[in-house]
Amino acid sequence: MASYKSLDGSASSPDTRARLANLYAVVKSRCLRVPRLASQLLIAAALLLTLVCLVPSQTKQSFLGADFSNYWKWPYSSTAPSSPIYNISSGGPVRMVVFGTPDVASPSKSKGKSGPSWTEALCAELRCSSHESFVPALDLPTQVLTSNSLYKPTLQKLLVPVADQTNLGVDYRHVGKQYPLASTADIAHQVSQFLKGPKQTDPPKETIWVFSFGTWDIWTLAALPREVSQGLVRNMVEHLFSQIELLYKASLSVDSPAYSDFWAYTNASLLESLNSNPSADTIESFRIVIPELFDLSLTPGWHTQRPTPPVPHSKAEHMVNAAFLVEHWNSEVSGRMDAWTRLADPEPVHDDTAAPKRPTDAQGKPYFGFWSPTGKAPGKGGASDNTLLVPYPRRAGLLTNTTSFVKEVIIESQLRASRLGDGLGRGKREDKALLRFDEVWTPCIWDGAASNPCKHSDKHLFYSPFTLGERAIREAARQTAEAVAMRLFAKEGEYDTAASGWRVEGAAKMRRAGEKSFRVKARSARSS
């Protein structure tokens, strides 16, 4: 019988070759032929996954639950690869809800820019579970205020003809045409829209509330008499915090969209620590973040797109007013936030009329935990009851100078261009971590040039006349994330670095758990 050499040099018979040929035919006709149904299922699954990835995070939350977004990689990442990784959702979902108006750290989407806003990038840095924004998408510059109702009577007074026509300096009738009353949603409308939303089926553990107002208030108020604009700033900020307190009280109701189910993600040991150690820090907090205002007169758009007022008024006068009002606004927010963190707890409002006014244990100490409506003493036997006595959420606020680095970037660039330096070393610093841009004044696109942007947008500090570029926006988010993680979330000793340039209003005045009154809430199903 003839034999043959295989590819590896070994001998093979005709019978062996025949068997191999038959085996190959079976594999080709059976195994390598994917059934049509299986291929269709694979294609459908791939299309479904692609579609879900394109759905906004808040939409995923509405239809699929708050925890769903944890399974998807956020498309926005940090500009600093070596920056710390914060994960505030490690103990339970933490959502971010944003109210405000467009600011310099929000991309100009109307001009073809699709990058993240600073709050979206902040949410990614902190690994929060979802991001929901009520900030209207508008073309800039625009008329959008913290409160339209507060601006309306002031504007009406300015439109009254001046009796003394010789004193043109008091004639502000042009303001009605150049800065008319807007119909854009202000904070009251945004908060109302949020609270009218459906009850959450799966509330997050905690919520970060962001309020970014004031940028375009200054744009408008800079054209008004100084004494008038000062009073309006005070009223606007007061109105802002009245809406914040409205959200705080709404967050106490299980049926409100503002509700966060903090205690559902805790265990009995936390309640025991509150009873044994009244100074425990780990209690529910209502956290707010408010960025300090950036002076719009430092943007290219202020000089090119601001309406020219009639003589004797001028843009230069408006620029001086804007710088003053920005400082005044930030000062008012700082003072109001300090006062807000020290507000007394609201009066208990619930149906449990039999609840004790001040529950105590056998030793007469304040008691937190499950309460027995049958009158039995609180203790281990109360764990089966449906009522939980917990402290009111602690008010915690962070005032962040989110875009303060922009001024440093501009100064550094101008000094370098002039080959100069100052006493702080600016103009000659060689720090590699320092953010630098080749162009700090000319934006990547001017008005109406969205179809023809610059070739290297990352080299421009400003992408559009009123908005920063993506690199700067991510840097603003990175710095804010550091402050939020360390000042509002970090436990003692968790981070060994200190953020510079941040203020935590009322941090030293936050009352501890032992000083808090209590509220009665229904026991969550997650606690059972």
Secondary structure, 3 states (H helix, E strand, C coil): CCCEECCCCCEECHHHHHHHHHHHHHHHHHHCCCCHHHHHHHHHHHHHHHHHHHCCHHHHHHHHCHHHHHHCCCCCCCCCCCCCCCCCCCCCCEEEEEEECCCCCCCCHHHCCCCCCHHHHHHHHHCCCEEEECCCCCCCCCCCCCCHHHHHHHHHHHCCCCCCCCCHHHCCCCHHHHCCCCCCCCHHHHHHHHHCCCCCCCCCCEEEEEEECCHHHHHHHCCCCHHHHHHHHHHHHHHHHHHHHHHHHHCCCCCCCCCCCHHHHCCHHHHHHHHHCCCCCCCCEEEEEEECCCCHHHCHHHHHHCCCCCCCCCHHHHHHHHHHHHHHHHHHHHHHHHHHHCCCCCCCCCCCCCCCCCCECCCCCECCEECCCCCCCCCHHHHHCCEEEEECCEEEEEEECCCHHHHHHHHHHHHHHCCCCCCCCCCCCCCCCCCCCCECCCCCCCCCCCCCCCCCHHHECEEECCEECHHHHHHHHHHHHHHHHHHHHCCCCCCCCCCCCEECCCHHHCCCHHHCCEEEEECCHHHC
